[in-house]
């Protein structure tokens, strides 16, 4: 999905004491930190609905060490969300992409 969007993946599963970011990518010079939520059952809501305020804050805090480690303190950055809904057989039924979720959702 990220390559279909034209993103260049820099790293996956970036971890710090504060948390983990599933995918780090670049979109037209902007650093993008992507949280991926996969669900096989909507009984608990969509993947996007599963992002708590606390998790959103942790994502923002976790992005900071990545930026610092890579000399990107002044870089443009954002957090995107990907919600992947799958059937029980493992088939992807739906993908929802929410760019700039740190401004709109979080």
N, C-alpha and C positions, 0 to 999 in steps of 0.2 A: 504493500500500500504506500509506504513512504517513497519508494522509487517511482510509483505511478504519479505521485504528487510532484515529482521533480526534486525531492529532498536528497541530499547526500548524507548517508549515515556515517557518523564519526565514531560512535561507540554504542555498545549495548550493555545494559545492566550495570550502569555506573553506580557505585556504592560509596557511601560515607557513613559516619556515625549517625547522621541525621536521617538517613533513608536511602532509597534507591530510585534511580530514574531508569525507566525501561529502555528508551532509545534517545540518544543525543544525535541530532542531525543539523544540517545547514540548509537553509532555504533562502536563496538569493542574498547571501551574506549575513543572514540573521541566524543566530544560534537558536535551535528549537529543541526543547526538552519535552519528550513525549511520554505520557502516561497511557498505558494500554490496559484496558479492562476487558476481559473475556468472560462471557456468560453463556451457559447452555439452558438457563431457565430464567424467564422474566419475572418469576414469582417474587423476587427480591428487587425488582426494578432493572432498568438498563444499567450497563456498565458506567455510564456517565453519572447516573443518579447515585452510584455507590461511592463517589468521591466526596468525602466529608470535608468540612472546613479545615479540620486539623490536618488531613492528608494534603490538602491544597497548600497550606502553609508550609508543610514539610517539603513539598516539591520545590517551592520557591527557595527555601533555605538550602536544600540539597544542590540546587543549581549554582549557588555562589562558589563553593569550592571548585567545581568544574571550571567555571569562568576564570578563577584565580590561577589554578594549576596550568591553564592553557594560555595565560597572558591575554585574556579577553575581558578584563574588568570593565572596559568602556564599550564593549560590543552591544549591539542591539540583540535582545533575546526575548523569547516568549515560551509559554507552556501550551502545548496542544494536547488534546485528549483524543484517543481512538477507542471506541467502544465496538467490540467484535462480538456478534451473536452467532453461536454455532448450534447446529443440531446435535443431538446425542450421538449421532454417527460420526461426528467430526467435520461435517460440511459447514462452510461459512455461509450463513444465511443473510447477514446484514453487517455492514461496517458504517459507523457514523464517525466523521472527523469533525472535531471542533477546534479550529485554529484560534490562537490568542485566548485560550481559556483562562489564563491568569488575569486577563482584563474583563472578560465577559462572564465567566462561570464562577471563578474562584474568589 
